[in-house]
Amino acid sequence: MTVRTDLTALLRQIPAVAYALLLYGFIFLPVLVLVTFSFQESRVPVPPFDGPSLQWYQAILEDRRLMSALANSIVVALVSSAVSVILGFLAAFALARFTLPGSKFFQGLLTAPLTVSYLIIAMGLLITFNEFGVPKSLLTIGIGHVVINLPLCFAILYSQMGEHQRNVEQAARDLGANEWQVMLLISVPMLWPALFASFFLSVTFSWDEFIIAFMVSKFDVTLPVEIWSMLRSGLNPKTNAIGSLVFLFSFVIVLFLDLVVFRNRKT
Amino acid sequence: MQGQSGKSRGWALLTPALLWTLLFFMMPLLIMGTYSFWERAGMKLVRSASLANYEKFFDKTYFVGSLVNSIEVTVIVTVVSVLLAYPLAWILAERVPRRWQRMALILAILPFWTSYVVRSYSWLLVLSEGGIISNFLLDVGITADPVSFANNRGATVIGFVHFFVMLLTLTIYANLVQLPPSYRKAAADLGAGPVQSFVHIILPLTLPGIMVGAFLTFVLCIGDYITPQILGGNRELLLPQTMMLQISRRSDFPMASALAMILMLVISVVYIACARWLKLDRV
């Protein structure tokens, strides 16, 4: 290749590179602004930047309400995700391994919540809890989060229960294992990556979910709801600081998922 | 294991998930549907069927207008997001060397993982009076006073587009990398130029991916309360906002239920209209 064709090839790349840079800029602009001004020294997170200062990070650590919302979020995410994975696994196992009448219908029913807006699910739950006098609490938030995550876990796990596993399970059965032993000693270990993936996906969805948590909670709230109420005070570097931490946390989960779980599946 | 006892064991395993879905998903929808035909008179709930709420919806421009706003914003967001995301997905799939693609894609959707509430707030930092853009315009000397770009429809659209460009880049990219390179070669051998090959080969083959992404965008966008509430201001309300106001200001659950049913109806209509492109089980 001559230098000249190299150069024209390079020149032809310019529009593509320029476009990509422009879009990456658009995608990253708000996040960069958010993180930068979380280190602001003064009380408003707008230019000029006068930091760096860690005082707003210290402020959120000393904020009782924020810290208890954080703890609530973690509890709700872990518990509701565990419930979603367990129920999803049992249902997927039942529909993949037993010939039940109407199994197509049940598949449709179990995945139906995926097609409905969270807002509508939230409203339905609010009205239902009101109608039956169920007090709004972390429990009701958790119930809502299982409603949105169960279909996801079920769909992921069901799609992973292939023929190969069925053969190994049959072999175990022939060797005298009972149904529980087959499920816990054969199916669960073989599905480990999918179980892990659906659990952590559920955790990130629950962790970030706002509208259901907002509508079916009262005194104990989760982190997104608490951040929401912080927004009423307008632009505030404290909101930047907690926002940056939340971003870091979600990012770590996703990175972990990508590196550990999905890398495993490929090999 | 397919005997009678095996079957009942299957049912036993299925029951918890089924019960949960019926109890906390189907039943609430049914109760909400019933509520939408009831009425709130004063502070009391009148439990007798009528179409009053639906009549009210079509009578008052306040309600119909918010649905129209919602549909307009959602259509704009969907179209703009697809138009912006497609070239980016194409560049990632075609121009970026294979071994960098994964990294580039992860980078392109990184802010996807910021909290939804925080993401809208971040745009407020960028767009509000004294924010980054206002400050930049002041520095350059285009404006003499700080300007605000927040609290209007444009801000809502920007906030939405930011989120959905990432989502659509992901779905369209996934579609593009599945195309065998031999197709384009065959088209070129048969005398098609790059434009022809794109219009007649690549675009039709990626249409299912675009449609799935666009439908997802539509559903998530039209049902979202946070973005318009944080970025859109109070001058122009979208349907989810009027819905929430019925609850928070007036405790009018029947009216809010009717609005939710109308929202579901709109989504169903769009779903049926797109159904032939949407083979959701393939995703």
Contacts between the chains, C-beta under 8 A, distances in Angstrom:
chain1	res1	chain2	res2	distance
A	13	B	95	6.8
A	16	B	91	4.9
A	16	B	95	5.0
A	19	B	87	5.8
A	19	B	88	7.1
A	19	B	91	6.6
A	20	B	88	6.4
A	20	B	91	5.1
A	20	B	92	7.8
A	23	B	84	6.6
A	23	B	88	5.0
A	23	B	108	7.8
A	23	B	165	7.0
A	24	B	107	7.2
A	24	B	108	6.7
A	26	B	162	6.9
A	26	B	165	7.5
A	27	B	108	6.4
A	27	B	110	7.8
A	27	B	111	5.7
A	27	B	162	6.8
A	27	B	165	6.8
A	27	B	166	6.3
A	28	B	110	7.7
A	28	B	111	6.4
A	29	B	126	6.1
A	29	B	132	7.6
A	30	B	111	7.0
A	30	B	119	6.6
A	30	B	122	3.5
A	30	B	123	5.2
A	30	B	125	7.0
A	30	B	126	5.6
A	30	B	162	6.8
A	31	B	110	7.6
A	31	B	111	4.6
A	31	B	114	6.1
A	31	B	122	6.4
A	33	B	122	6.1
A	33	B	125	5.0
A	33	B	126	5.6
A	33	B	131	8.0
A	33	B	132	5.6
A	34	B	114	7.5
A	34	B	118	6.9
A	34	B	121	7.6
A	34	B	122	4.2
A	34	B	125	6.4
A	37	B	125	6.6
A	44	B	130	7.5
A	45	B	125	6.0
A	46	B	125	7.0
A	46	B	128	7.6
A	46	B	130	4.5
A	46	B	131	5.5
A	46	B	132	7.6
A	46	B	135	6.9
A	47	B	130	7.7
A	47	B	131	7.9
A	47	B	132	6.5
A	47	B	135	4.3
A	48	B	135	8.0
A	87	B	16	5.1
A	87	B	17	4.2
A	87	B	20	6.1
A	88	B	17	6.5
A	90	B	13	4.5
A	90	B	14	7.2
A	90	B	16	6.2
A	90	B	17	6.4
A	91	B	13	6.8
A	91	B	14	5.3
A	91	B	16	7.5
A	91	B	17	3.7
A	91	B	18	7.1
A	93	B	13	5.7
A	94	B	10	4.7
A	94	B	11	7.3
A	94	B	12	7.9
A	94	B	13	3.7
A	94	B	14	4.0
A	95	B	14	6.6
A	97	B	1	7.7
A	97	B	10	7.2
A	98	B	1	7.4
A	98	B	2	7.3
A	98	B	6	6.3
A	98	B	7	6.3
A	98	B	9	7.2
A	98	B	10	3.0
A	98	B	13	7.8
A	99	B	2	6.2
A	99	B	7	7.9
A	100	B	7	6.8
A	100	B	10	5.2
A	100	B	11	6.8
A	100	B	14	7.0
A	106	B	14	6.6
A	106	B	18	6.7
A	109	B	18	7.2
A	109	B	21	6.0
A	109	B	22	8.0
A	109	B	26	7.8
A	110	B	17	6.0
A	110	B	18	7.2
A	110	B	21	5.8
A	112	B	21	7.3
A	112	B	25	7.0
A	112	B	26	8.0
A	113	B	21	7.1
A	113	B	25	5.1
A	115	B	219	7.6
A	115	B	267	7.9
A	115	B	271	7.4
A	116	B	25	7.9
A	116	B	29	7.7
A	116	B	264	7.1
A	117	B	219	6.5
A	117	B	220	7.6
A	117	B	222	7.6
A	117	B	223	2.9
A	117	B	263	6.8
A	117	B	264	7.8
A	117	B	267	7.1
A	118	B	223	6.8
A	119	B	223	4.7
A	119	B	224	7.4
A	119	B	225	5.9
A	119	B	240	5.5
A	119	B	243	7.2
A	119	B	260	7.4
A	119	B	263	7.6
A	120	B	29	7.7
A	120	B	32	7.7
A	120	B	223	6.8
A	120	B	260	5.0
A	120	B	263	6.5
A	120	B	264	6.0
A	121	B	25	7.0
A	121	B	28	7.4
A	123	B	32	6.3
A	123	B	243	7.2
A	123	B	247	7.7
A	123	B	256	6.3
A	123	B	257	7.0
A	123	B	260	5.1
A	124	B	25	7.7
A	124	B	28	3.1
A	124	B	29	5.2
A	124	B	31	6.8
A	124	B	32	4.5
A	124	B	260	7.6
A	125	B	24	6.7
A	125	B	28	5.3
A	126	B	247	7.5
A	127	B	28	6.8
A	127	B	31	5.8
A	127	B	32	5.5
A	127	B	35	5.8
A	127	B	253	5.5
A	127	B	257	6.6
A	128	B	24	7.9
A	128	B	27	6.5
A	128	B	28	4.3
A	128	B	31	5.2
A	128	B	32	7.9
A	130	B	253	7.3
A	131	B	31	6.1
A	143	B	24	5.6
A	144	B	24	7.5
A	146	B	20	6.4
A	146	B	24	7.4
A	147	B	20	7.3
A	147	B	21	7.6
A	147	B	24	5.0
A	147	B	25	5.3
A	150	B	17	6.2
A	150	B	20	6.3
A	150	B	21	7.0
A	151	B	21	7.9
A	154	B	17	6.6
A	173	B	1	7.1
A	179	B	1	7.3
A	179	B	9	6.2
A	204	B	113	7.4
A	208	B	115	5.3
A	208	B	116	5.7
A	210	B	116	5.9
A	210	B	117	5.5
A	210	B	226	6.0
A	211	B	225	5.9
A	211	B	226	7.3
A	215	B	247	7.8
A	223	B	115	7.7
A	224	B	115	5.9
A	224	B	116	7.1
A	224	B	117	5.0
A	227	B	115	7.0
A	227	B	117	5.2
A	227	B	118	6.5
A	227	B	121	7.8
A	228	B	117	5.5
A	228	B	226	7.9
A	231	B	117	7.5
A	231	B	121	6.1
A	231	B	230	6.7
A	235	B	124	6.7
A	235	B	125	6.4
A	235	B	128	6.7
A	239	B	118	7.7
A	239	B	121	6.1
A	240	B	125	7.5
A	242	B	118	7.9
A	243	B	114	6.9
A	243	B	115	6.6
A	243	B	118	3.6
A	243	B	121	6.5
A	243	B	122	7.0
A	246	B	114	7.0
A	246	B	115	4.6
A	246	B	118	6.0
A	247	B	111	7.9
A	247	B	113	6.7
A	247	B	114	4.4
A	247	B	115	7.1
A	247	B	118	7.0
A	250	B	113	4.1
A	250	B	114	7.0
A	250	B	115	7.1
A	251	B	110	7.1
A	251	B	113	5.4
A	254	B	113	5.4
A	258	B	106	7.2
